[in-house]
Amino acid sequence: MAPGVNITSSVPGGGYTIKTGTSMATPHVAGAFALVRQQHPGFGVTDITSLLRSTGLPLTDPGNGVVTPRLRVDGAVRPPTFHPLTPARVLDTRSGLGAPAAAVGPGASVDVVVQGRGGVPSNGVSAVVLNVTGVLPTAGTYVTAYPTGSPVPFASNLNLGPGDVRPNLVTAKVGANGSVSLYNAAGSVHLVADVAGWYDDGGVNDSGAHHVGLTPVRIADTRDGTGVPAAKVGPGGIVTVDVGGSCPTPGAVAAALNVTVTGPTADTHLTVFPAGQAPPTASNLNVRAGETAPNLVMAALSAAGQVSIRNNSGSADVVVDLHGCELPTGSSDAGGRFVPTPPSRIVDTRTGLGVAQAGPLPAKAVVAVPIAGRGGIPSSGVRAVALNVTVTGPTHASHLTVAPTGLPLDQQIAALNTSVLNFGAGQTVPNLVLATLGTDGGLLVANNEGSVDVVVDVAGWITA
């Protein structure tokens, strides 16, 4: 959508007058394409169209309810930046916080107002980062987050079995009324959402942090003493991790951390928050006794570049892999801006979508998956991508690794010692991954044990 009403336009014979119609809207579109192409010479028509749609202001037609993005040229040229928050709860259908106190039924959605809550401003917000937890579904189901007012996309953010309590981080575009909608596919399930950050709408309002992508590196492991004491974290215990020291540039205000809990002696949850603060009423991981579970955390850092991780019950080991750092505006890095996109499926090994051959990944397999140019991601000018990665039908307990293509052998081996997903035989488990792309726009995906199918949905991308 582009402005086309009461436009001051040049007219034949010289001078100007006010005109209305598609002839007035069309030059706005052409001019916007030219400006984006000037900044990104490698972008094609599809790339530019996707960027303009993703950074546009969503407007709802009151006559038919259709939501269409209106051009925001400043936002397209200077996409959004990230603002981390100490986690805050904005939805709990068990208690009635943010929505009626009732489980979400099959084929139903709950709308969560995010603007103006939990530290998110009341305007100037393009997307939010939510940790969404499904609690005790009555049937196997999946949950999809999408902009309120838009159609439910063919993608999933959270996959649940009957009786599960499972979280996943979600980066969701904000829709009508400053809300994000959560759709439940089957059965009934309670939903909990904690906000962990937000993205501005770019342009003149780009006052947030810029993402610096990294090859995944392990920075903490309580099992062997990497970065922290070699001891399980007890009930109510807190372990503090130095994150900023592993970032390539000093002064990081937040980081993308894949946090894994393993060997818990009781059902528990973990909360990640800036070191030195009181633990908030929120959770980042929920896990059953004896289970191993990961979750991506967009964690705000303390002034010293540290996060604290609190374990609620029993004792558990904690593993932390660093996937990227968020540097404040004013740094020398002009890239690192986030472009949220509607969820889109780009890989499904069950059908052969996005891979050379249909079929599960066998043990010790490492496959290269092309990412750039698909699912709304441009074919060039991309530093990293936000992907919801889901494994299904594993024949053995295992873990999945995601890393950039084109790494030297020593870096590839180091990256393959990290994980983005841990799962048991027969489980269907998702996790959000903020993955740095290789120079050819691809990723390496590796499975450690057994065989497993992999599904990948795009949630957004980071500018180079």
Disulfide bonds with the S-S distance in Angstrom:
Cys247-Cys325 2.03
